[in-house]
């Protein structure tokens, strides 16, 4: 095969493949973008419909509340139902006529009977037994509504019912009811507004901006279509079991279906299902709850063919343009084979580089033909891939650095070891040749606790107060400080072969819960890049958490040690007290023994004293006897002498 034929064949093959790949990429990406835009548009329109529906229903309930609380309505209702027991038949009939006229005038103000196009199909008043006193437009007067949902719920509080077919009124309506209460708050009757859903259908059928086949309709909790759509009237007899509706009912969440599914007509559509009032916030919680209790689903859909019509046109254009290019290439490839062999070789080489992850542009191809366009497209693709690759490398670099730092901070490390691990990793990872880490003490003084290749700096200490130097200023201002004009001899980066001044210095505070608990200072021969600073922003929160955790553990350990020491001292004191108590008990026993002995000695002394006293008394008596005998002897002697 000649080189011309070979180049022609290869050129055609490359053209086909390139056109196919580019076309496929454009087709799929455009289709995804278009699908997303359509779904967003549907969701936005559905939300607009929800807001309009909410406004309409709030207005209807506001009218209901106005009528139920209007003084004249309350007064006439009390007389009509004879709730006080003081109304005569004549009073009741008069009140009945006046109240019916008042309610009819209210309905006429909103367009008259619903079947004739007015807002309200009927306005009714029932007493507490369910007896229907008034029906403005319907044939319900004299009937009993005691077993109906609207009466049972309307007696208690404001009630909003689902959209249902009313065979009596021969139309689809929505009922709202609430109690009529007297001044004491006692419920005397129930007021019902039966609303024609014409206004709801107008809202749902209003020009939606979804083209010819787009539509918005409401499905109730039983999966029945209850509003008029573009293609059908309300169907409250047949369920609508489509994929989107079933998923919304099961998950109770809004559903945007990116895949195509069959709708209730069996036609392929894309759509969105929104739960009515799911995230609605109203001033009146009861009204908001009544909206949510309806269980309505707002369904927005557009047929697949119309939705993807621009894609089909784009596909046809891509095919058409591709065929033209192939035809042109087939016609002229033989004549330009020699001129394109070199560019093809360049493209081949560039493709080989791209396959190896080396993103090089194709240069030297300046032709304005398809080959030039292919080269331009290839260069654009290369730029995008290179940009994406650089982003991936950047993210990988940031993630790797953060992960490695987390590994070095993991575990129950004390503050010094943790600080050293942090500053060492930051210096290694950022190619910083010197670094220091300071931590604030209880007095906010910043103390050096970790360093990397640090040398004592000129006129600087290892402690800084807030606002002192770059370290103190970074802590005080709680902001990063970047210095690219470092003063001479401010700090030296030293090795075994010599030393030099750093080119730039970055000082960044470590913030925890808004407080500066430390500062990190790094110096390097190069200027710190934005990526370096982004990495510091990324990891400093984890650094702050790790340091705070370590400090907390240290404080807990100190408190535990102090507590243990106090416990040991207390135990020693208790032991000393026990010994003292034992000695005191011994002394008490000795004292008691001495006291008993003293008592015995006192008893012996008392007995001795008694004996001595008795002997003294005997001696006294003997002395007296002797004295008596001496006197008698003296008298006898004197008598003898006288003789």
C-alpha positions in Angstrom: 0.0 0.0 0.0 1.4 3.3 -1.0 2.0 6.1 1.5 -0.7 8.2 -0.1 -3.3 5.5 0.2 -2.1 4.6 3.7 -2.2 8.2 4.8 -5.6 8.6 3.2 -6.9 5.6 5.0 -5.4 6.6 8.3 -6.6 10.2 7.9 -10.1 9.0 7.2 -9.9 6.6 10.2 -8.6 9.4 12.5 -11.3 11.8 11.2 -14.0 9.2 11.8 -12.9 8.4 15.3 -12.3 12.0 16.3 -15.7 13.1 14.9 -17.4 10.2 16.7 -15.7 10.9 20.0 -16.2 14.6 19.9 -19.8 14.2 18.7 -20.5 11.6 21.3 -19.0 13.8 24.0 -21.0 16.8 22.9 -24.1 14.8 22.5 -24.0 13.1 25.9 -22.9 16.2 27.8 -25.4 18.5 26.1 -28.2 15.9 26.8 -27.3 15.8 30.5 -27.2 19.6 30.7 -30.5 19.9 28.8 -32.1 17.3 31.1 -30.9 19.1 34.2 -32.1 22.4 32.9 -35.5 21.0 32.1 -35.8 19.4 35.5 -34.8 22.6 37.2 -37.3 24.5 35.1 -40.1 22.0 35.9 -39.2 22.2 39.6 -39.2 26.0 39.6 -42.6 26.1 37.8 -44.0 23.5 40.2 -42.8 25.7 43.1 -44.5 28.7 41.5 -47.7 26.7 41.2 -47.4 25.6 44.8 -47.0 29.2 45.9 -50.1 30.2 43.9 -52.1 27.3 45.3 -51.0 28.2 48.8 -52.2 31.8 48.3 -55.5 30.6 46.9 -56.2 28.1 49.7 -55.1 30.6 52.4 -57.6 33.1 50.8 -60.4 30.5 50.9 -59.6 29.7 54.6 -59.4 33.4 55.4 -62.8 33.9 53.9 -64.1 30.9 55.9 -62.6 32.3 59.1 -64.1 35.8 58.3 -67.6 34.4 57.9 -67.4 32.1 60.9 -66.2 34.9 63.2 -68.3 37.8 61.6 -70.4 39.1 64.5 -73.7 39.3 62.4 -73.2 35.7 61.2 -72.6 34.5 64.7 -75.6 36.4 66.1 -78.0 35.1 63.4 -76.6 31.5 63.7 -77.2 31.5 67.5 -80.8 32.6 67.0 -81.4 30.3 64.1 -80.2 27.1 65.8 -81.7 28.3 69.1 -78.5 27.5 71.0 -79.6 29.6 74.0 -83.1 28.1 74.1 -84.6 31.6 74.0 -85.5 31.8 70.2 -89.1 31.4 69.1 -90.0 29.7 65.8 -90.6 33.2 64.3 -87.2 34.3 65.5 -85.5 31.3 64.0 -87.2 31.7 60.6 -86.3 35.4 60.6 -82.7 34.6 61.5 -82.6 31.8 58.9 -83.7 34.2 56.1 -81.3 36.9 57.1 -78.4 34.6 57.4 -79.1 32.8 54.1 -79.3 36.2 52.4 -76.1 37.3 53.9 -74.2 34.1 52.9 -75.8 34.1 49.4 -74.7 37.7 48.9 -71.2 36.7 50.0 -71.2 33.8 47.4 -72.6 36.1 44.7 -69.8 38.5 45.4 -67.4 35.8 44.3 -69.3 34.9 41.1 -72.4 33.2 42.2 -73.0 29.4 42.1 -70.0 27.3 41.4 -71.7 25.3 38.7 -72.3 28.6 36.9 -68.6 29.5 37.1 -68.5 31.1 40.6 -66.0 30.5 43.3 -68.3 28.6 45.7 -70.4 25.6 44.9 -72.2 26.0 48.2 -72.1 27.7 51.6 -73.8 25.7 54.3 -74.5 25.9 58.0 -75.3 22.9 60.2 -76.2 22.8 63.8 -74.4 20.6 66.4 -76.6 17.6 65.5 -75.6 17.8 61.9 -79.0 19.2 60.7 -78.4 21.3 57.6 -80.1 24.6 58.1 -78.7 26.6 55.1 -77.4 25.6 51.7 -77.0 28.7 49.5 -76.8 27.0 46.1 -77.4 23.3 46.7 -80.3 21.1 47.6 -78.9 20.1 50.9 -81.2 22.1 53.3 -83.0 19.8 55.7 -80.5 17.0 55.3 -78.2 15.6 58.0 -74.4 15.8 57.7 -73.5 14.3 61.0 -71.6 11.4 59.5 -69.5 13.4 57.0 -65.8 14.1 57.5 -66.2 17.9 57.1 -68.8 18.0 59.9 -67.0 15.8 62.4 -63.7 17.6 61.9 -65.3 21.1 61.4 -66.8 20.9 64.9 -63.4 20.7 66.4 -61.3 23.2 64.4 -60.6 24.5 61.0 -60.7 21.7 58.4 -59.6 21.5 54.8 -60.8 18.5 52.8 -59.5 16.8 49.6 -60.8 17.6 46.1 -63.7 15.2 45.5 -66.7 14.8 43.2 -70.0 16.0 44.7 -72.8 14.1 43.0 -75.4 16.4 44.5 -73.7 19.5 43.0 -72.7 17.5 39.9 -69.2 19.0 40.0 -65.7 18.4 41.6 -65.3 20.6 44.7 -63.2 21.1 47.8 -64.7 21.5 51.2 -63.5 23.6 54.1 -65.3 23.9 57.4 -64.8 25.3 60.9 -66.9 25.9 64.0 -69.1 29.0 64.7 -68.5 29.9 68.3 -70.4 32.3 70.7 -68.6 34.8 72.9 -68.0 32.1 75.5 -66.2 30.0 72.9 -68.9 27.4 72.8 -69.5 25.8 69.4 -73.0 26.5 68.2 -72.8 25.4 64.6 -70.5 24.4 61.7 -69.9 26.6 58.7 -68.9 24.9 55.4 -67.5 26.5 52.2 -67.6 24.2 49.2 -65.3 25.6 46.7 -65.4 25.1 42.9 -61.9 24.0 41.8 -62.1 26.2 38.7 -59.5 28.5 40.3 -57.2 25.6 41.0 -57.6 24.3 37.4 -56.8 27.8 36.1 -53.6 27.9 38.2 -52.5 24.4 37.1 -53.5 25.0 33.4 -52.0 28.5 33.2 -49.2 28.8 30.6 -46.5 26.8 32.2 -43.5 27.5 29.9 -43.1 23.8 29.3 -43.8 23.8 25.6 -46.7 22.0 23.9 -46.5 18.7 25.8 -45.5 20.0 29.3 -48.2 19.9 32.0 -48.6 20.3 35.8 -51.3 18.4 37.6 -52.2 17.4 41.2 -52.4 13.8 42.5 -53.9 13.2 45.9 -52.7 10.8 48.6 -54.7 7.9 46.9 -52.8 8.5 43.6 -55.8 10.0 41.8 -55.5 13.0 39.4 -57.7 15.6 41.0 -57.1 18.6 38.7 -57.6 19.2 35.1 -54.4 18.8 33.1 -53.5 19.7 29.5 -54.6 16.3 28.3 -57.2 15.0 30.7 -60.0 15.9 33.1 -59.7 15.0 36.8 -59.8 11.2 37.2 -60.8 10.3 40.7 -61.7 6.7 39.9 -58.5 5.4 38.4 -55.1 5.3 40.2 -52.1 6.9 38.6 -49.3 4.4 39.5 -46.3 6.0 37.7 -42.7 5.5 38.9 -42.2 9.1 40.1 -45.5 9.2 42.1 -44.8 5.8 43.8 -41.3 6.9 44.7 -42.5 10.2 46.2 -45.2 8.4 48.2 -42.7 5.8 49.5 -40.0 8.3 50.5 -42.1 11.3 51.4 -39.5 13.4 49.6 -39.5 15.5 46.4 -38.4 13.4 43.4 -36.6 14.7 40.3 -36.4 11.8 37.8 -33.3 12.0 35.6 -34.4 8.8 33.8 -37.3 8.6 31.3 -40.5 6.9 32.5 -44.0 6.4 31.3 -46.7 8.8 32.6 -50.4 8.1 33.2 -51.0 8.2 29.4 -48.3 5.6 28.8 -46.1 8.2 27.1 -42.4 8.5 27.8 -41.7 11.7 29.8 -39.2 13.3 32.2 -40.6 15.0 35.2 -40.5 16.1 38.8 -42.8 15.2 41.7 -43.2 17.7 44.5 -44.9 17.1 47.8 -47.3 20.0 48.4 -46.6 22.1 51.5 -43.8 19.7 52.5 -41.5 22.5 53.5 -44.1 25.3 53.7 -43.9 27.7 56.6 -47.1 29.6 57.4 -48.0 32.1 60.1 -50.9 29.9 61.2 -49.6 26.5 62.1 -53.1 24.9 61.9 -53.5 26.1 58.3 -50.1 24.9 57.4 -50.9 21.5 59.0 -54.2 21.3 57.1 -52.3 21.9 53.8 -49.8 19.1 54.6 -52.6 16.7 55.6 -54.0 16.9 52.1 -51.1 14.7 50.9 -51.1 16.3 47.5 -48.4 15.7 45.0 -47.6 18.3 42.3 -46.4 16.5 39.2 -44.6 18.4 36.4 -43.9 16.5 33.2 -42.8 17.0 29.6 -42.8 14.5 26.8 -39.4 13.0 26.0 -39.7 13.8 22.3 -40.2 17.5 22.9 -37.8 17.7 25.8 -35.0 16.1 23.7 -35.9 17.7 20.4 -32.9 20.0 20.5 -30.7 17.0 21.2 -32.1 15.2 18.2 -31.4 18.2 16.0 -27.9 18.4 17.4 -27.4 14.7 16.7 -28.5 15.1 13.1 -26.3 18.1 12.7 -23.3 16.2 14.2 -24.0 13.3 11.8 -24.5 15.7 8.9 -21.3 17.7 9.6 -19.4 14.5 10.1 -20.5 13.1 6.8 -19.5 16.3 5.1 -16.1 16.3 6.7 -15.6 12.7 5.7 -16.6 13.4 2.2 -14.3 16.4 1.9 -11.4 14.4 3.5 -11.9 11.5 1.1 -11.8 13.8 -1.9 -8.7 15.8 -0.9 -6.8 13.4 1.3 -4.8 11.9 -1.6 -3.6 15.3 -2.8 -2.6 16.6 0.6 -1.2 13.3 2.1 2.4 14.6 1.8 1.5 17.9 3.5 -0.4 16.2 6.3 2.0 13.4 7.1 4.1 15.7 9.3 1.2 17.1 11.2 -0.2 13.6 11.6 3.1 12.5 13.0 3.0 15.5 15.4 -0.5 14.6 16.5 0.6 11.0 17.0 3.5 12.0 19.1 1.3 14.4 21.2 -1.2 11.6 21.6 1.6 9.3 22.8 2.7 11.9 25.3 -0.9 12.3 26.5 -1.1 8.6 27.0 1.9 8.8 29.3 0.3 11.7 31.2 2.6 14.3 29.6 0.4 17.1 28.3 2.0 18.7 25.3 0.4 20.9 22.8 0.6 20.2 19.1 2.7 23.0 17.5 3.5 23.9 14.0 0.0 23.1 12.6 -1.4 26.4 11.3 -3.7 25.2 8.6 -7.3 26.3 8.7 -8.7 23.0 7.5 -10.1 20.1 9.5 -6.7 19.0 10.5 -6.0 22.4 12.0 -9.4 22.3 13.8 -8.5 18.8 15.1 -5.2 20.1 16.3 -6.9 23.0 18.0 -9.5 20.8 19.5 -6.8 18.4 20.7 -4.9 21.4 22.2 -8.1 22.5 24.0 -8.7 19.0 25.2 -5.1 18.8 26.4 -5.4 22.1 28.2 -8.5 20.9 30.0 -7.0 17.5 30.8 -3.8 19.1 32.0 -5.8 21.6 34.1 -7.8 18.7 35.6 -4.7 16.7 36.2 -3.0 19.6 38.0 -6.2 20.0 40.1 -6.1 16.3 40.9 -2.4 16.5 41.8 -3.0 19.6 43.9 -5.9 17.9 45.8 -3.8 14.7 46.1 -0.9 16.8 47.5 -3.1 18.5 50.0 -4.9 15.3 51.0 -1.6 13.4 51.4 -0.1 16.2 53.5 -3.1 16.4 55.7 -3.3 12.6 56.1 0.4 12.2 57.0 0.1 15.1 59.5 -3.0 13.4 61.1 -1.0 10.2 61.4 1.8 12.0 63.2 -0.7 13.7 65.5 -2.6 10.5 66.2 -2.4 8.9 69.7 -2.1 10.3 73.2 1.1 12.4 72.7 2.3 14.9 75.2 2.5 18.5 74.1 6.3 18.5 73.4 6.3 15.3 71.3 3.1 16.5 69.4 4.7 19.9 68.8 7.9 18.4 67.5 5.9 16.0 65.2 3.9 18.9 63.8 6.7 21.3 63.1 8.9 18.6 61.6 6.1 17.4 59.2 5.3 21.0 58.1 8.9 21.8 57.4 9.5 18.5 55.5 6.2 18.8 53.5 6.5 22.5 52.6 10.3 22.3 52.0 10.8 24.9 54.8 14.3 24.8 56.1 13.5 26.1 59.6 10.5 26.3 61.8 9.3 26.9 65.4 6.1 26.3 67.3 5.0 28.4 70.2 2.2 27.6 72.7 0.4 30.1 74.8 0.4 29.6 78.6 -2.3 30.7 81.1 -0.9 34.2 80.9 -1.1 34.3 77.1 2.7 34.3 76.9 4.0 32.3 73.9 6.7 29.8 74.7 8.8 27.8 72.3 7.9 24.1 72.6 9.0 22.7 69.2 11.5 23.5 66.5 13.1 22.3 63.3 16.7 23.3 62.5 16.3 26.2 64.9 19.2 28.4 65.8 19.2 31.1 68.5 18.1 34.3 66.7 19.7 37.7 67.2 18.0 39.8 69.8 15.1 37.4 70.1 14.1 35.2 73.0 12.1 32.0 73.2 9.1 33.8 74.8 6.8 36.4 73.3 4.0 38.4 74.8 0.9 39.2 72.6 1.9 41.9 70.2 5.6 41.4 70.7 7.5 40.7 67.4 5.9 38.8 64.5 5.0 35.9 66.7 3.2 38.0 69.2 1.5 40.1 66.6 0.2 37.1 64.7 -1.3 35.8 68.0 -2.8 39.2 68.8 -4.2 39.9 65.4 -5.2 36.2 64.8 -4.0 36.6 61.2 -1.3 35.1 59.0 1.8 37.2 58.5 3.9 36.7 55.4 7.4 38.3 55.1 9.3 38.2 51.9 11.9 40.8 52.8 13.5 39.1 55.8 15.9 41.3 57.8 19.6 40.3 57.6 20.7 38.1 60.4 17.1 37.9 61.7 17.3 34.1 61.6 19.8 31.7 60.0 19.3 28.4 58.2 22.3 26.4 59.0 23.9 23.2 57.8 27.2 21.5 58.1 28.5 23.4 55.1 27.3 26.9 56.0 24.4 29.1 56.8 22.2 31.6 55.0 19.2 33.9 55.5 15.8 32.6 54.5 14.0 34.2 51.5 10.5 34.3 53.1 8.9 33.7 56.5 5.3 32.8 57.3 3.9 33.3 60.8 0.4 31.8 61.4 -1.6 31.7 64.6 -3.2 28.5 65.8 -6.8 29.3 66.6 -9.1 27.2 68.7 -12.7 28.5 69.3 -11.5 31.9 68.3 -8.6 32.0 70.7 -4.9 32.0 69.8 -3.4 28.9 71.6 -0.2 29.0 69.6 1.8 30.3 66.7 3.8 28.5 64.0 6.7 30.2 62.2 8.3 28.7 59.1 11.2 30.0 57.0 12.4 28.9 53.5 14.7 29.8 50.7 11.7 30.1 48.4 8.6 32.2 48.6 5.6 30.4 50.1 3.1 29.8 47.3 -0.7 30.2 47.5 -0.9 26.4 47.5 1.4 26.3 50.6 -0.7 28.8 52.4 -3.9 26.9 51.4 -2.4 23.7 52.9 -1.7 25.6 56.1 -5.3 26.9 56.2 -6.5 23.3 55.6 -4.5 21.6 58.4 -4.4 24.3 61.1 -7.8 23.5 62.5 -6.8 19.9 63.0 -3.5 21.1 64.6 -5.5 23.3 67.0 -7.8 20.5 67.9 -4.8 18.1 68.5 -2.9 20.6 70.6 -6.0 21.5 72.6 -6.6 17.7 73.2 -3.0 17.2 74.2 -3.1 20.1 76.6 -6.4 18.9 78.0 -4.9 15.4 78.6 -1.8 17.0 80.2 -4.0 19.1 82.5 -6.1 16.0 83.3 -2.9 14.0 84.1 -1.6 16.9 86.3 -5.0 17.0 88.1 -4.9 13.2 88.5 -1.4 13.2 89.9 -2.3 16.1 92.2 -5.4 14.2 93.3 -3.4 11.0 93.9 -0.8 12.9 95.9 -3.6 14.5 98.0 -5.1 11.1 98.4 -1.7 9.7 99.6 -1.3 12.6 102.0 -4.8 12.1 103.3 -4.1 8.4 103.8 -0.9 9.3 105.7 -2.8 11.8 107.9 -5.5 9.2 108.5 -2.8 6.7 109.5 -1.2 9.2 111.9 -4.6 10.1 113.3 -5.3 6.4 113.8 -2.0 5.9 115.7 -2.8 9.0 117.8 -6.2 7.6 118.6 -4.7 4.3 119.6 -2.1 6.2 121.9 -5.0 8.3 123.3 -6.9 5.1 124.0 -3.9 3.6 125.8 -3.5 6.8 127.8 -7.2 6.8 128.7 -6.9 3.2 129.9 -3.8 4.1 132.0 -5.6 7.1 133.4 -8.6 5.0 134.3 -6.3 2.5 136.0 -4.6 5.3 137.9 -7.9 6.7 138.9 -9.1 3.4 140.3 -5.8 3.0 142.2 -6.1 6.5 143.6 -9.7 5.8 144.7 -8.4 2.6 146.5 -5.7 4.7 148.2 -8.2 7.3 149.1 -10.4 4.7 150.7 -7.5 3.2 152.6 -6.5 6.7 153.8 -10.1 7.4 154.9 -10.2 4.2 156.9 -6.8 5.1 158.4 -8.0 8.6 159.3 -11.1 7.1 161.0 -8.9 4.8 163.0 -6.6 7.6 163.9 -9.5 9.8 164.9 -10.9 6.9 167.1 -7.4 6.4 168.7 -7.2 10.2 169.2 -10.6 10.1 170.9 -9.5 7.2 173.1 -6.3 9.0 174.0 -8.4 12.1 174.8 -10.6 10.1 177.0 -7.6 8.4 178.7 -6.1 11.8 179.2 -9.3 13.1 180.8 -9.3 10.0 183.0 -5.7 10.6 184.0 -6.4 14.3 184.6 -9.4 13.3 186.8 -7.3 10.8 188.7 -4.5 13.4 189.1 -7.0 15.9 190.5 -8.3 13.2 192.8 -4.7 12.4 193.9 -4.1 16.1 194.4 -7.2 16.5 196.5 -6.2 13.4 198.5 -2.7 14.8 199.0 -4.0 18.1 200.1 -6.4 16.3 202.5 -3.5 14.4 203.9 -1.5 17.4 204.3 -4.2 19.2 206.2 -4.5 16.3 208.5 
